[in-house]
């Protein structure tokens, strides 16, 4: 063998070695997006539930303890996460907006949704279950996967679209799970994996320790276990299709459970959700089995997803890539609440590591003004107890005719947020600081909630809900 042949063979071997160590394919991104679920999994410390599948995600990823959603109702949250912008920045803050063409809100041409950015980068995109965004859009521009409307009584996410993509093409997918909304299933009791003993429940102090409250909280934990079983099915499907080890799995809920003071309100019980980011492969960029206590906004989910896929993050977004090399933790998170169905309200909150500040813009309206939950038996029972003065000062506060214009809570000493410090002189410095943060944010982002909703949007709600629309904003239609 001459020298030239030897060099040629050596070069071929070097090329083969280089190819065997080529950069891995771009990762898949999967969002498991759950409805109305509080962080009550075993990995979050709840000892009454068995949740091996979500616990397995936590063991293979990061468990986040302090994530807060940009709103406390699903369509506003989803609109924020899918755009990377606060819903109030784009005027998407009122729940169930853009439900007809007359009231349609269109995104500016300069704004692209997270799935559109993935599509533009060559990813296959799909979403199983509801979109529920508060803007008008053509679904085909956002998702390539076929739309399947899976009914309220079916398990969403079993028919996965990732096998419809081109060979070697990465995917960005969303699978919607019903979470606490399993309770609405007529066959809920039959689906429950195992009943949770109501007597074992620790009732929060803002609820009366009554049998019907204990049963509601026990049913929520049963929904947690149902969700965990569904997560296990999804993980198994990824594994059997050979995709598990190159897929980043984001597991999170849109907001807290369905009860008052959770969903639609801006206490931790409404905005703080379960969130786990997992990766089962060996070459990921996350520290497996770690816990992150940083303040995280729900807006950060989409932005971090783009970062993992090495897709350029638009400058207009308000989220943060919490896995980037230049990541700096947030000092506070803003969350909002506006019209929910026919109930018109406006609440803003600033959450820091130590305090939560809440601004009620309609203090003359009760917390529990007329709303869709009035039809529930548990709500009617609570109203009856309140009217008969059978609630103590703490559990009865939420059912009073008025509310304070400002609320301030010290999180470490008052995790349930029941002792309002806004009028306490000892906390005046913190109150002024939080108030200043909120005022500056409203001006800088031009919070659209400060402007009245257009007549077309209100008319749609009035036509839908009729005599239940008792807020004065509806008087123009009577």
C-alpha positions as CSV (number, residue, x, y, z in Angstrom):
1,X,0.0,0.0,0.0
2,X,1.5,3.3,-1.1
3,X,1.4,6.6,0.8
4,X,-1.5,8.0,-1.2
5,X,-3.7,4.9,-0.6
6,X,-2.9,5.1,3.1
7,X,-3.9,8.8,3.3
8,X,-7.1,8.0,1.3
9,X,-8.1,5.3,3.8
10,X,-7.3,7.5,6.7
11,X,-9.5,10.3,5.3
12,X,-12.4,7.9,4.8
13,X,-12.1,6.7,8.4
14,X,-12.0,10.3,9.6
15,X,-15.1,11.1,7.6
16,X,-17.0,8.1,8.9
17,X,-16.0,9.0,12.5
18,X,-17.2,12.6,11.9
19,X,-20.6,11.4,10.5
20,X,-21.1,9.1,13.5
21,X,-20.8,12.1,15.8
22,X,-22.9,14.5,13.8
23,X,-25.2,16.9,15.6
24,X,-28.5,15.1,16.8
25,X,-31.7,15.9,14.9
26,X,-33.7,18.8,16.1
27,X,-35.8,17.9,19.1
28,X,-39.5,17.4,19.1
29,X,-41.6,19.7,21.3
30,X,-44.8,18.3,22.9
31,X,-47.1,20.3,25.2
32,X,-49.4,18.3,27.3
33,X,-51.9,21.0,28.1
34,X,-54.4,20.3,31.0
35,X,-57.5,22.2,32.0
36,X,-58.5,23.5,35.4
37,X,-55.8,21.6,37.4
38,X,-54.0,22.7,40.5
39,X,-50.5,21.4,41.5
40,X,-51.7,18.4,43.5
41,X,-49.5,15.7,42.2
42,X,-47.4,13.5,44.4
43,X,-44.2,15.1,43.1
44,X,-45.6,18.4,44.5
45,X,-46.0,16.8,47.9
46,X,-49.6,15.7,47.9
47,X,-49.6,12.4,49.8
48,X,-53.2,11.5,49.0
49,X,-52.7,10.8,45.3
50,X,-50.7,8.2,43.3
51,X,-49.3,9.9,40.2
52,X,-46.4,7.8,38.9
53,X,-46.4,9.1,35.4
54,X,-46.1,12.8,36.2
55,X,-43.7,11.9,38.9
56,X,-41.6,10.1,36.2
57,X,-41.6,13.3,34.2
58,X,-40.3,15.2,37.2
59,X,-37.6,12.6,37.7
60,X,-36.5,13.1,34.1
61,X,-36.8,16.9,34.1
62,X,-37.4,20.1,36.0
63,X,-40.3,20.5,38.4
64,X,-41.4,24.2,38.6
65,X,-43.0,25.3,41.8
66,X,-43.6,29.0,41.2
67,X,-45.1,29.4,37.7
68,X,-48.0,31.8,37.3
69,X,-50.3,32.1,34.3
70,X,-50.9,35.5,32.7
71,X,-54.6,35.1,33.4
72,X,-56.9,32.8,35.4
73,X,-59.3,31.7,32.7
74,X,-58.6,29.4,29.7
75,X,-59.0,31.4,26.6
76,X,-57.1,34.4,27.9
77,X,-54.3,32.1,29.1
78,X,-54.1,30.3,25.8
79,X,-54.1,33.5,23.8
80,X,-51.1,34.7,25.8
81,X,-49.1,31.5,25.7
82,X,-49.7,31.0,22.0
83,X,-48.5,34.5,21.1
84,X,-45.8,35.0,23.8
85,X,-47.6,38.3,24.7
86,X,-49.8,39.3,27.6
87,X,-53.5,39.0,26.5
88,X,-54.0,42.6,27.6
89,X,-51.3,43.8,25.2
90,X,-53.2,42.5,22.2
91,X,-56.7,43.1,23.5
92,X,-57.3,39.3,24.0
93,X,-58.1,39.6,27.7
94,X,-61.9,39.1,27.7
95,X,-62.9,35.4,27.9
96,X,-64.5,34.0,24.8
97,X,-63.8,37.0,22.5
98,X,-64.0,36.8,18.7
99,X,-66.8,34.3,18.8
100,X,-68.4,35.8,15.7
101,X,-67.1,37.8,12.8
102,X,-68.8,41.0,14.0
103,X,-66.7,41.0,17.2
104,X,-63.6,39.4,15.7
105,X,-60.1,40.5,16.8
106,X,-57.3,40.0,14.3
107,X,-53.6,39.7,15.2
108,X,-51.4,42.4,13.7
109,X,-49.5,41.3,10.6
110,X,-46.3,41.6,12.6
111,X,-47.3,39.0,15.2
112,X,-46.9,35.2,14.6
113,X,-48.1,32.5,16.9
114,X,-45.7,30.0,18.4
115,X,-46.8,27.2,16.1
116,X,-46.4,29.4,13.0
117,X,-42.8,30.1,14.0
118,X,-42.3,26.4,14.3
119,X,-43.9,25.8,10.9
120,X,-41.7,28.4,9.3
121,X,-38.6,26.6,10.8
122,X,-39.7,23.3,9.2
123,X,-41.5,21.7,12.0
124,X,-44.7,19.7,11.7
125,X,-47.4,21.2,13.9
126,X,-50.6,19.7,15.4
127,X,-53.0,20.3,18.2
128,X,-55.5,17.8,19.6
129,X,-58.5,19.4,21.3
130,X,-59.6,22.9,21.6
131,X,-57.6,26.0,20.6
132,X,-59.9,28.5,22.3
133,X,-57.9,31.6,21.3
134,X,-59.5,35.1,21.6
135,X,-58.5,36.1,18.1
136,X,-59.8,35.3,14.6
137,X,-57.6,32.9,12.7
138,X,-57.4,30.2,10.0
139,X,-56.5,27.0,11.8
140,X,-54.7,25.7,8.8
141,X,-52.2,28.5,9.0
142,X,-51.2,27.4,12.6
143,X,-51.5,23.6,12.6
144,X,-50.8,21.2,9.8
145,X,-52.2,18.2,11.6
146,X,-55.9,17.3,10.9
147,X,-58.3,18.9,13.3
148,X,-60.2,16.3,15.4
149,X,-62.9,17.6,17.7
150,X,-62.8,15.1,20.5
151,X,-65.9,15.4,22.6
152,X,-66.2,16.2,26.2
153,X,-66.5,12.6,27.1
154,X,-63.5,11.2,25.2
155,X,-59.9,11.0,26.1
156,X,-58.1,13.6,24.1
157,X,-54.7,13.0,22.5
158,X,-54.8,9.3,21.7
159,X,-54.7,9.7,17.9
160,X,-51.4,11.4,17.5
161,X,-50.6,13.3,14.4
162,X,-46.8,13.0,14.5
163,X,-46.8,9.9,12.2
164,X,-48.3,12.1,9.5
165,X,-45.1,14.2,9.2
166,X,-42.4,13.7,6.6
167,X,-39.6,11.3,7.5
168,X,-37.1,12.9,9.8
169,X,-39.2,16.0,10.3
170,X,-39.4,17.3,13.9
171,X,-42.8,18.1,15.3
172,X,-44.3,20.7,17.6
173,X,-47.5,19.3,19.1
174,X,-50.2,20.1,21.7
175,X,-52.4,17.5,23.4
176,X,-55.2,18.9,25.4
177,X,-56.4,16.9,28.5
178,X,-59.6,17.6,30.5
179,X,-58.1,17.6,33.9
180,X,-60.6,18.9,36.5
181,X,-63.2,19.0,33.8
182,X,-63.5,15.2,34.0
183,X,-66.0,16.1,36.7
184,X,-68.5,17.2,34.0
185,X,-68.5,13.7,32.6
186,X,-71.8,11.9,33.4
187,X,-69.7,8.8,33.8
188,X,-67.1,10.4,36.0
189,X,-67.6,8.1,39.0
190,X,-67.2,5.1,36.7
191,X,-63.9,6.5,35.3
192,X,-62.3,7.3,38.6
193,X,-59.3,5.1,39.2
194,X,-59.8,4.9,42.9
195,X,-62.0,7.1,45.1
196,X,-60.2,9.6,47.4
197,X,-61.5,9.6,50.9
198,X,-63.1,13.0,51.6
199,X,-62.3,12.8,55.3
200,X,-58.6,12.8,54.5
201,X,-58.8,16.2,52.8
202,X,-57.3,19.3,54.4
203,X,-59.8,22.0,53.7
204,X,-58.3,25.5,52.9
205,X,-59.5,28.1,55.5
206,X,-61.3,30.1,52.9
207,X,-63.8,27.3,52.5
208,X,-66.2,26.0,55.2
209,X,-65.3,22.5,56.4
210,X,-68.5,21.0,55.0
211,X,-69.1,17.5,53.4
212,X,-69.9,19.0,50.0
213,X,-66.7,21.0,49.9
214,X,-64.7,17.9,51.0
215,X,-66.3,15.8,48.2
216,X,-65.5,18.5,45.6
217,X,-61.8,18.6,46.7
218,X,-61.7,14.8,46.7
219,X,-63.1,14.7,43.2
220,X,-60.4,17.1,42.1
221,X,-57.7,14.7,43.3
222,X,-59.5,11.9,41.5
223,X,-59.2,14.0,38.3
224,X,-55.4,14.4,39.1
225,X,-55.1,10.6,39.0
226,X,-57.1,10.3,35.8
227,X,-54.8,12.9,34.2
228,X,-51.8,11.0,35.4
229,X,-53.0,7.9,33.7
230,X,-53.6,9.8,30.4
231,X,-50.0,11.2,30.6
232,X,-48.8,7.6,31.0
233,X,-50.6,6.6,27.8
234,X,-49.0,9.5,25.9
235,X,-45.5,8.6,27.2
236,X,-46.0,5.0,26.2
237,X,-47.1,6.0,22.7
238,X,-44.0,8.2,22.3
239,X,-41.8,5.3,23.5
240,X,-43.4,2.7,21.2
241,X,-42.9,5.1,18.2
242,X,-39.3,5.6,19.0
243,X,-39.7,9.3,19.8
244,X,-39.5,9.6,23.6
245,X,-35.7,10.2,23.8
246,X,-35.7,13.1,21.4
247,X,-38.8,14.9,22.7
248,X,-39.1,17.7,25.2
249,X,-42.3,17.3,27.1
250,X,-44.0,20.3,28.7
251,X,-46.7,19.3,31.1
252,X,-48.8,22.1,32.5
253,X,-52.3,23.4,33.3
254,X,-54.0,26.5,32.1
255,X,-55.0,27.7,35.6
256,X,-56.2,26.4,39.0
257,X,-59.2,24.0,39.7
258,X,-62.8,25.0,39.0
259,X,-63.9,26.3,42.4
260,X,-64.3,30.0,43.3
261,X,-61.1,31.7,44.6
262,X,-59.2,29.3,42.2
263,X,-60.3,29.6,38.6
264,X,-61.0,33.2,37.4
265,X,-59.4,34.8,40.4
266,X,-55.9,36.0,41.0
267,X,-54.7,34.4,44.1
268,X,-52.0,31.7,44.0
269,X,-54.8,29.1,43.9
270,X,-55.9,30.6,40.5
271,X,-52.7,31.4,38.8
272,X,-50.2,28.8,40.1
273,X,-50.3,25.5,38.2
274,X,-48.3,22.3,37.8
275,X,-45.5,22.6,35.3
276,X,-42.9,19.9,34.5
277,X,-40.4,20.0,31.6
278,X,-39.0,16.6,30.9
279,X,-36.5,15.0,28.5
280,X,-35.8,11.3,28.5
281,X,-32.8,11.4,26.2
282,X,-29.1,11.6,27.3
283,X,-28.1,14.8,25.5
284,X,-30.7,17.2,26.7
285,X,-30.0,20.7,28.2
286,X,-32.0,20.3,31.4
287,X,-30.9,19.0,34.8
288,X,-32.9,15.9,35.5
289,X,-34.6,15.6,38.8
290,X,-34.2,19.3,39.6
291,X,-36.6,21.7,41.2
292,X,-36.9,25.3,40.0
293,X,-38.4,27.9,42.5
294,X,-37.9,30.9,40.2
295,X,-40.9,33.1,39.3
296,X,-41.9,31.9,35.9
297,X,-44.7,33.3,33.7
298,X,-46.8,31.1,31.5
299,X,-45.6,33.3,28.6
300,X,-42.2,31.7,29.1
301,X,-43.4,28.2,28.0
302,X,-43.7,29.2,24.3
303,X,-40.5,31.2,24.3
304,X,-38.4,28.4,25.9
305,X,-39.9,26.0,23.4
306,X,-38.6,28.1,20.6
307,X,-35.2,28.3,22.3
308,X,-35.0,24.5,22.6
309,X,-35.6,24.2,18.8
310,X,-33.0,26.9,18.1
311,X,-35.6,29.1,16.5
312,X,-35.1,32.9,16.6
313,X,-37.3,34.5,19.3
314,X,-39.1,37.6,18.0
315,X,-38.2,40.8,19.7
316,X,-41.8,41.7,20.4
317,X,-42.5,38.8,22.8
318,X,-42.9,39.3,26.5
319,X,-41.8,35.8,27.6
320,X,-38.4,34.7,28.7
321,X,-36.3,31.6,27.6
322,X,-35.5,30.3,31.1
323,X,-33.0,27.8,29.6
324,X,-30.9,30.4,27.8
325,X,-27.3,31.1,28.8
326,X,-28.2,34.7,29.6
327,X,-31.3,33.9,31.6
328,X,-32.1,36.2,34.5
329,X,-35.0,35.3,36.9
330,X,-38.0,37.5,37.0
331,X,-38.6,39.9,39.9
332,X,-42.3,39.7,39.5
333,X,-45.1,38.2,37.4
334,X,-48.3,40.0,36.2
335,X,-51.6,38.2,35.9
336,X,-55.0,39.6,34.8
337,X,-58.7,38.9,35.0
338,X,-61.4,40.6,32.9
339,X,-64.8,39.6,31.5
340,X,-65.4,35.9,32.0
341,X,-68.3,34.9,29.8
342,X,-71.1,37.4,30.8
343,X,-69.5,38.5,34.1
344,X,-67.7,41.8,33.7
345,X,-64.8,42.5,36.0
346,X,-61.3,43.8,36.0
347,X,-58.6,42.7,38.4
348,X,-54.8,42.9,38.1
349,X,-52.1,41.4,40.3
350,X,-48.4,41.6,40.9
351,X,-46.7,38.5,42.3
352,X,-43.2,38.6,43.8
353,X,-41.4,36.0,45.8
354,X,-42.7,37.5,49.0
355,X,-45.9,39.3,48.2
356,X,-49.0,39.3,46.1
357,X,-50.7,42.6,45.3
358,X,-54.2,42.7,43.9
359,X,-56.0,45.7,42.4
360,X,-59.8,45.4,42.1
361,X,-61.1,48.0,39.7
362,X,-64.8,47.2,40.6
363,X,-64.8,47.1,44.4
364,X,-68.5,47.9,44.4
365,X,-69.2,44.6,42.7
366,X,-69.1,41.4,44.8
367,X,-66.3,38.8,44.2
368,X,-69.1,36.4,43.4
369,X,-71.3,38.6,41.3
370,X,-73.6,36.8,38.9
371,X,-71.7,34.1,37.0
372,X,-72.1,30.8,35.2
373,X,-71.2,28.9,38.4
374,X,-74.5,30.0,40.0
375,X,-76.1,27.0,38.4
376,X,-73.9,24.6,40.4
377,X,-75.3,22.9,43.5
378,X,-72.2,23.7,45.5
379,X,-72.5,27.4,44.6
380,X,-76.1,27.5,45.6
381,X,-75.2,25.8,48.9
382,X,-72.5,28.4,49.6
383,X,-74.9,31.3,48.8
384,X,-77.4,29.8,51.2
385,X,-74.8,29.5,54.0
386,X,-73.7,33.1,53.4
387,X,-77.3,34.5,53.4
388,X,-78.0,32.7,56.7
389,X,-74.7,34.0,58.2
390,X,-73.4,30.5,58.7
391,X,-70.0,31.2,57.4
392,X,-67.1,32.5,59.5
393,X,-65.3,35.8,58.7
394,X,-62.7,34.1,56.5
395,X,-64.9,31.8,54.4
396,X,-67.7,34.4,54.3
397,X,-65.5,37.2,53.1
398,X,-65.6,36.1,49.5
399,X,-69.4,36.2,49.5
400,X,-69.9,39.7,50.8
401,X,-71.5,42.5,48.8
402,X,-68.3,44.5,48.3
403,X,-64.6,44.0,48.2
404,X,-61.5,46.1,48.9
405,X,-60.0,48.1,46.1
406,X,-56.5,46.7,47.0
407,X,-55.3,43.5,48.6
408,X,-51.8,42.7,49.8
409,X,-50.6,39.3,51.1
410,X,-47.4,38.1,52.7
411,X,-46.9,34.8,51.0
412,X,-44.5,33.1,53.5
413,X,-46.7,33.8,56.5
414,X,-50.0,33.7,54.8
415,X,-49.9,31.1,51.9
416,X,-53.7,30.9,51.7
417,X,-53.9,34.7,51.2
418,X,-56.6,35.5,53.7
419,X,-55.1,38.3,55.8
420,X,-55.2,41.5,53.7
421,X,-52.3,43.8,54.7
422,X,-53.2,46.7,52.3
423,X,-54.4,48.9,55.2
424,X,-51.6,47.9,57.5
425,X,-49.1,50.7,58.1
426,X,-46.3,48.3,58.7
427,X,-46.5,47.2,55.0
428,X,-47.1,50.6,53.4
429,X,-43.7,50.5,51.7
430,X,-44.5,47.2,50.1
431,X,-47.9,48.4,49.1
432,X,-46.5,51.5,47.4
433,X,-43.9,49.5,45.6
434,X,-46.3,46.9,44.2
435,X,-48.8,49.6,43.2
436,X,-46.0,51.4,41.4
437,X,-45.0,48.3,39.5
438,X,-48.6,47.7,38.4
439,X,-49.1,51.3,37.3
440,X,-45.8,51.3,35.3
441,X,-46.7,48.0,33.6
442,X,-50.2,49.2,32.6
443,X,-48.7,52.3,31.0
444,X,-45.8,50.6,29.3
445,X,-47.9,47.8,27.8
446,X,-51.0,50.0,27.2
447,X,-53.1,47.5,29.1
448,X,-56.2,47.1,26.9
449,X,-58.4,46.3,29.9
450,X,-58.5,49.9,30.8
451,X,-60.7,50.6,27.7
452,X,-64.4,49.5,27.6
453,X,-65.1,46.4,25.5
454,X,-66.7,47.1,22.1
455,X,-70.5,46.8,21.7
456,X,-70.2,43.9,19.3
457,X,-68.4,41.7,21.8
458,X,-70.9,42.6,24.6
459,X,-73.8,42.1,22.3
460,X,-72.7,38.5,21.5
461,X,-72.6,37.8,25.3
462,X,-76.0,39.4,25.8
463,X,-77.5,37.3,23.0
464,X,-75.9,34.2,24.4
465,X,-76.7,34.7,28.1
466,X,-79.8,36.9,28.1
467,X,-81.2,37.9,31.5
468,X,-78.1,36.7,33.3
469,X,-76.3,39.7,31.9
470,X,-76.9,42.1,34.8
471,X,-73.8,44.3,34.7
472,X,-74.7,47.9,33.7
473,X,-72.5,47.6,30.5
474,X,-75.4,45.5,29.1
475,X,-78.1,48.1,29.6
476,X,-77.5,49.4,26.1
477,X,-79.1,46.2,24.7
478,X,-82.2,46.1,27.0
